[in-house]
Amino acid sequence: MDLTSAFLDGYNSQDPQIDNPYIYSSPLWLAFRAGSQFAKYGTSTPIKCRSSRGYTLRVFSHANEWIAKPDNTLLSWEFARK
């Protein structure tokens, strides 16, 4: 499932705590939340975001590929291993 538009909405959001328009815990909600956190920590602009196994996302930027997954109240992410 392609979640790029929701991810980029979160990445470009001014106030992600208020602006998330998606149903809580849906894949789109998770993508929006991940996008806002990626922007907060200064990662490069992603080019693609897709759902992965379980409740995780795969995020692709020009230089890296990330796996993002919820971890209690925050999202954790790591480099994808090939």
Sequence and secondary structure as in RCSB ss.txt:
>XXXX:A:sequence
MDLTSAFLDGYNSQDPQIDNPYIYSSPLWLAFRAGSQFAKYGTSTPIKCRSSRGYTLRVFSHANEWIAKPDNTLL
SWEFARK
>XXXX:A:secstr
 B HHHHHHHHT S HHHH  S TTSHHHHHHHHHHHHHHTT   EEEEEE SSS EEEEESS EEEEEEETTEE
EEEE   
